[in-house]
Amino acid sequence: MTLGRDELGHRSETVRRANLSAIVRALHEDGPLSRSDLVGRTGLTRSAIRALIGELAAGDLVRESPATLDGTPGRPSPLVQPDPEGAFALALEIAVDSLAAATVGLGGRVFDAIRTELAPGRTDVDDIVADLADLATSVLDRRPSPAGLAGVGVAVVGVVRRDGLVSMAPNLGWRDEALGERLAGALGTVVPMVFANEADLAALAEHRRGAARGVDDVVLVWGSVGVGGGLIVRGEPLTGAAGYSGEVGHLPVNPAGVACRCGSTGCWETEVGTGAVIRRAGYPAEGGREALEAVLRQAEEGSPRAIGALAETGRWLGIGLAGLINILNPRLVLIGGRLAPTYPFVRATLEAELDRRVLRAARQLVRVTPASLGLDAPLLGAAELALEPLLIDPAAWLRPRGVMTELESA
Amino acid sequence: MTLGRDELGHRSETVRRANLSAIVRALHEDGPLSRSDLVGRTGLTRSAIRALIGELAAGDLVRESPATLDGTPGRPSPLVQPDPEGAFALALEIAVDSLAAATVGLGGRVFDAIRTELAPGRTDVDDIVADLADLATSVLDRRPSPAGLAGVGVAVVGVVRRDGLVSMAPNLGWRDEALGERLAGALGTVVPMVFANEADLAALAEHRRGAARGVDDVVLVWGSVGVGGGLIVRGEPLTGAAGYSGEVGHLPVNPAGVACRCGSTGCWETEVGTGAVIRRAGYPAEGGREALEAVLRQAEEGSPRAIGALAETGRWLGIGLAGLINILNPRLVLIGGRLAPTYPFVRATLEAELDRRVLRAARQLVRVTPASLGLDAPLLGAAELALEPLLIDPAAWLRPRGVMTELESA
């Protein structure tokens, strides 16, 4: 083997993998696309696109559908899109009061999804792992080929490492639970499994497919019993030194305030978590989702007490957000999770606090809106996370399926 | 011109520029280095290193000094280092109570520096621009060749855009001052000029040459009359959507607190700025640097009142830092500026608040220490910023000096 050939071979294989990745990513994020779209987006020649699509189609990652006439002149170009019988991710979620599972294909298409209430008190890690495995089975069984499973992503309401070590999940009373190991055992799957915090994943999903699409500096506030945050910086999730960033619920906003589940006092979530909202409206703090929905209904019907409770929540939302905006200078703030539907009622007091507390230059740049993907955003983000290795190197996915290049077989 | 030649020529020129950049950056950040060190650091061959160093030496960017024997066996390798008569940056600073200028060469060597007190009330932008221009002249005149000036960096105590538009500088009473235009006029220089906030630049300097060297996720708190912050995320400064990030002094920590210069109430800097520290020790809040130094002296001598004032400051430092750590999950927090010397006296209460308020996973990872570069850190950071274009593309610097490659002259 001469140096020249090796170098050339090495380079062309690297280029091929990068080109396959560029096509699959474009289809995942913006698809379906015509071949001409792909030429424009990747800068590759038409013939290169044709060959690469051929490879991806042979590996069941994409298919070409007949083009529909769209009124523009010229020969219609067939549309390339992810193959619905090809690769998919299994997304799982441990939310504050429910568990969920979904199978999601390239392009973000949700094939099957199931969500089930988490009975109060059902917090044992073995029980939850068993429940999740059941949900996983029921969505996986509906897929035509289990071999299409490319990865598993898991959203967790808590502080969790990528490998599934849950440092803290106050809702469940977990500390240092090796969720990753147990879940891998229960699912018995060999594909990669990756874990992240629900708010971080909601931000990823909103950034890729929701209200934050195309925006590079984003703060998402995820309301639940607690309050989480997902931060996008320079177009990428901010993870911090070890993935524990974004715990905005534990921003101290009221040092003279009430006790927080974390052991501290006056954390932001003691003022803007669902417990605080419903307590202000006269419900017991443990009232949960039903009480929050009742408060929203009453506010819509004009109840001064409900409206006042939400306005006061908006004031505290604005106080914490002002700090986040002064620190991070985002272009967009999304109000998500259980807080999203409160937006019309918190908006005025929230914005007033921003006017008062955010430095002018940053204030002029930032916009606050509700998130757009609803309560499934963490589940959709878990799917995005699980699909990432496939997007980075689709060639590795093609290989075991018998598609071998000349170089690899040499 | 054939496509093949063009492509080859283009590629080799790109590679040459990247290699020159790699060498200059290595010498700037870690130099002086032997040729062997440079081989190890860049992955280039010994003969490539030799040729590139020749180019850089001909352009007065580096020089080779005779090696000193260091006790290791083998022929000593000569040391390559930045040429002290070559390129340099002019760094300027508008601090809270002083103005400063320095000439700084590659490698961070400070050739000349001058700092002068800013008389109280001297806040007119024209006066300050004239003062800065005088300081600049006095350091520039000491350089052997003014042609070596590669760029100008300016640190500003305020919210400032890269082009020198000062959105807000509460100390000076500035709002929307076009400092950049005026300073460019006064200096009459044609080299690029770039502006940034003092705390952001202090973080850059500490990250490159100080206590944060080699650490990728850093929060620097810069104490002054106000409190600024400089954030390093994934090894790079966090700028936010428009460079206005890091305004940690305006994190609301005490919504029932006192009025802040920014128009809000209970901002972090109302509790940890120098005014708050000295007020707690019985001095008028306007006492400034002298009062702070007196408080520190008294604390060292055991004064319970001074020690108590600093301990209470530490408590508030810990409250705000807890929020920053929960949001950003940094590995290192630096206490800098006027707060740095208070560290021994704020440490205990600060750490106690972190123990109480930071989520355990993030708490275990983070270390808090004083910054190491002192009050000149923003000035040194301004020099780093000004040298950046030279580090990115030293070839552009070599060209006007008559060093032309075969490809460029073709």
Interface residues (C-beta under 8 A of the other chain):
Chain A: V159 R161 S167 M168 R175 D216 D217 G229 L231 V233 L238 T239 G240 A241 A242 G243 Y244 S245 G246 E247 V248 H250 L251 P252 V253 N254 P255 A256 C262 G263 S264 C267 I319 G320 A322 G323 L324 N326 I327 L328 N329 P330 R331 R356 R357 V358 L359 R360 A361 A362 L365 V366
Chain B: V159 R161 S167 M168 D216 D217 G229 L231 V233 L238 T239 G240 A241 A242 G243 Y244 S245 G246 E247 V248 H250 L251 P252 V253 N254 P255 A256 C262 G263 S264 C267 I319 G320 A322 G323 L324 N326 I327 L328 N329 P330 R331 R356 R357 V358 L359 R360 A361 A362 L365 V366
